[in-house]
Amino acid sequence: MKKKTFSKEEKLKVLEEAKSSGVPATLDRYVSNNPATYYSWKKK
C-alpha cells in the first residue's frame, strides 16, 4: 500500500481540525491513528 504524502496546506488543515475536533478523532480520519505523525507535524 502506497503512503499518502501530505502537502503543507493539508498538514495545516489536519492540525487545525485536531484543535477543534480532538486529536484521536482527527488521527483516525487522516493518518490512521499514528500519533507520531501528528506530533511531528505540530512540532514543525
C-alpha positions as CSV (number, residue, x, y, z in Angstrom):
1,M,0.0,0.0,0.0
2,K,1.4,3.4,-1.0
3,K,1.8,6.0,1.7
4,K,-0.1,9.3,1.3
5,T,2.1,12.4,1.1
6,F,0.5,15.4,2.6
7,S,1.2,18.9,1.3
8,K,1.9,21.8,3.7
9,E,-1.6,23.1,3.3
10,E,-3.1,19.6,4.0
11,K,-1.0,19.3,7.2
12,L,-2.1,22.7,8.4
13,K,-5.8,21.7,7.8
14,V,-5.3,18.5,9.8
15,L,-3.7,20.4,12.7
16,E,-6.5,22.9,12.7
17,E,-9.1,20.2,12.7
18,A,-7.4,18.4,15.5
19,K,-7.7,21.6,17.7
20,S,-11.5,21.7,17.1
21,S,-12.4,18.0,16.9
22,G,-9.8,16.4,19.1
23,V,-6.6,14.6,18.2
24,P,-7.9,11.0,18.3
25,A,-10.8,11.6,16.0
26,T,-8.7,13.5,13.5
27,L,-5.9,10.9,13.5
28,D,-8.5,8.2,12.8
29,R,-9.7,10.1,9.8
30,Y,-6.4,11.2,8.2
31,V,-3.2,9.4,9.5
32,S,-4.6,6.0,10.5
33,N,-4.1,6.6,14.2
34,N,-0.4,7.2,14.1
35,P,0.2,9.9,16.8
36,A,3.9,10.3,16.0
37,T,3.0,11.7,12.6
38,Y,0.6,14.3,14.1
39,Y,3.1,15.4,16.8
40,S,6.0,15.7,14.3
41,W,3.8,18.0,12.1
42,K,2.8,20.0,15.1
43,K,6.5,20.4,16.1
44,K,7.4,21.9,12.7
